[in-house]
Amino acid sequence: MKITYIGHATVLLQTSQANLLIDPFITGNSLIKTRIEDLPKIDAILLTHGHGDHTQDVEAIARRDGSLIIAVAELATWFGWKGLRTHGMSIGGAYTFPFGTVKLTQAFHGSSIADPERRQIVYTGMPAGLLLQLDGKTIYHAGDTALYSDMKLLGERYSIDLAFLPIGDNFTMGPEDAQTAAKWIGAEKVVPIHYNTFPVIRQDPEKFVSGLDGHGLVLEPGRSLEL
């Protein structure tokens, strides 16, 4: 399996069965080198929540490729109303797709879509993390979240090969809390995400991974690893 960190919280997973994209935010992100046209055909888009820095390019990619959008039920309904293919889920639920199993975990954050013209905030369900079982590997994408003690259960119940954890602070947990989360989860490798995109979330990822006893890995936007 080839895994590419596109940038911010956007991750491309190229498995033996499908190409999966998590939280696409490419357009308008100055730190991202990849363009939408550079992406392979995306079979499924997996979403952690509805904020614009996680859903910016969902519609464009889904219309280009006919991608299945997998998200919490309210967010899936929102995109379904736009005529896109969706599969709605809820926190704690799992579903086995042809490419593997997706389970939604808790995340402590918000989830909404802002309509600036009407000055309305549209609620899009609970935020989530993603626990993925693909090609015999287990991958955890925490989404946007604070540190919470039930992360210990993930480490106890699953042997996680790779975890993506936010470190930006302000909107999510910061580096110190993310280091605690990494220890609780016990993943073989931890990649920091959701940092440096905006001034308010500037962090030093190398300093973060230096505290993970060799289990941390910084991926620059556009860089890949094989799992």
N, C-alpha and C positions, 0 to 999 in steps of 0.2 A: 504494500500500500504506500502510495506517495502522498505526503501531507505537505501542503504549502501554506505558510502564513502570509496571507495577502496583505494584512495590516489591520490596525485597530482591533476589532474582534472578529474579523473576517478570515475564515479558514477554508481552504479547498482540500477535500479528501477524494483521492482517486483510487478507488478500490478495484478488485477484480470484477465487480458486478456493476458499478455505477460511479458517476461523478457527483459528489455531494458538496454543496456550498453552505456554510454557516454564516448567518448575519451579514449579508452583503452591503457594505458601505464603501463604494469605490468612487463614484462620481462626487466631486467636491472635496475629496480627501487628498490634500497636497502631499502627504507622506507616502501615498501608495503609488508604486511604479506600474502595477498591472492595470490594464484597461479592460473594460467589459469585453471588447472584441478579442482580447488575448485569451480569454477563458475558453476551455473546451465546452462542449455541449453539457449542460448541467441537467442531470436527471431529477434531482430533488434539492430543494432549498429548505434548510432547517433554521428555524427562528427561535431565539430565546425570549424576545419580547418586542414590543411595538415601536420603541423609540427610533427616531429617524437615523441615528448613527448605527443602526442595526438592520434597517429595512429600506434604506435609500434606493437600492437598485433591484429590489425584489420584482417589481412589476415588469421592468424592462427585460430582465433576464428570463423570467417565467414566460413572457410573451415570445421572446426570441426562440426559446428551446422547448416550450411546452412543459416546463418543470413542474413537478408536484411540490406544493408548499406544505411543509409539516410544521405545525405550530399549535400552541394552546388554542382551545376551541374558539374563543372570541376573536382572536387575531386571524385564525383560519377563515372564519366567517367573513371578516372584513375583506380579505382578498378574494374569497369566493364570490362576493357581491360584484367584484370587478370582472367576473367571468373567467377566473383562473382556477386551475385544478388545486384542490386542497385536501388535507387530511387533518382534522382537528383531534386534539388529545387534551388530557388534563394532568395536573401534577400527580406524580406517583404512578401514573399509568405507563404501560409499555405496549409496543406493537411491533410485530415482526414483518418487515417489508421484504421484497425479493432480495434486497442488497444487505439486509441485516436488521438488528433490533434497535429501536429507539425508545428510551425511557426518559420521561421528563422528571427532573428532580426539583427540589425547592430552590428558590433564589429570593433573597430579600432585597427588593428594589422597587421600581414602579414599572408600569407598562401602559403607554398611551400613544396616540397620534395627535399631533397639534395641527389645528386649522387656523393659521394666523389671520386669514381674511375675516373669518367669523369670530375670531378670538374664542375658539372652543377647543377643549381637550376631550378627545374621544377615548374612553377606557377600552383597552384591548386585552383584558384578562390578566391573570397573574403572571409575573415573570417566571422564567424557568431556567434550569440548567439542562444540559443534554448528556445523557449517559449512553454511549453508542457501543454496540458490539458488532464489529465488522472484520471480516477476514480473520477470525480467530483472535482479534485484539480488542481491548476495552479502552475507549477514549472518553474522557470527561471534559466537556466544555462548560465552565461554570456560569457563562453568561455574565450579566452585571449583578453583582451580589455583595452584600456585607458578609463578614465572617459569621457563621452560626454553628452551634455545637453538633448538629446532626451530620455535619460533614464527616465526623468520626465514623458514622455508620457506613458511609461509602467505602472508607478504608477497611472496615471490618468485613463487609459483605462482598466486596469486589476486589479483584487483583487488577488495578488500573495501570495500563502500560504508558499512557500519555495523558497529561492534564493541561488544560489551558486555563490560567487563572488571571483575573484582572488585578492590576496593581496600582492603578492611577490615583486612588484616593478621591476625595471630594464626592464623586458620584458612586463609587464602589469601595471595597476594602482597599487599603493602602498596602505598601510593601510588608510592613510588620505583620499585619493581620493575614496577608496572603502567605507569608512564610509559615505561620501557624496552620493555616488551611492545608498547605502542602504537606506538612508533617502528619496531620490527621489523615489525609487522603492516602498518603504512602505510595504515590505514583512513582513508577520507575523513572519517568522524565516529566518535568514541569516546565512549561513555556509561558512566560509572562505576556499578557495582552492588555489592551485598553489603557494605553499610556502614551503620552507625548503628542497625541493628535491635537489637543487644545492646550493652551498655556496652563490652565487650571489643573491638568492631570499630568504635568511633567514629572517624570521619575527617572531614576538610573536603573535600568534593568540588570546591568552587570552586578551592581551592588546587591540587588534582590537575589539573584541566583547564587551569589557567593555564600549566602547563608543556608544553602540547601544541600550541603554535604555531597556535592557532585551529582545531584539529581536535577539540577536546573540547567536550562539551555535557552540562550537568547537567540531568537530567529529574527533577522532583519526582514522588513517587508519584501516579499518576493522570494525568500529563501525556503528551501524544502528539506524534508528528511524522509527517510525510508523506515517504515515500521513493519 
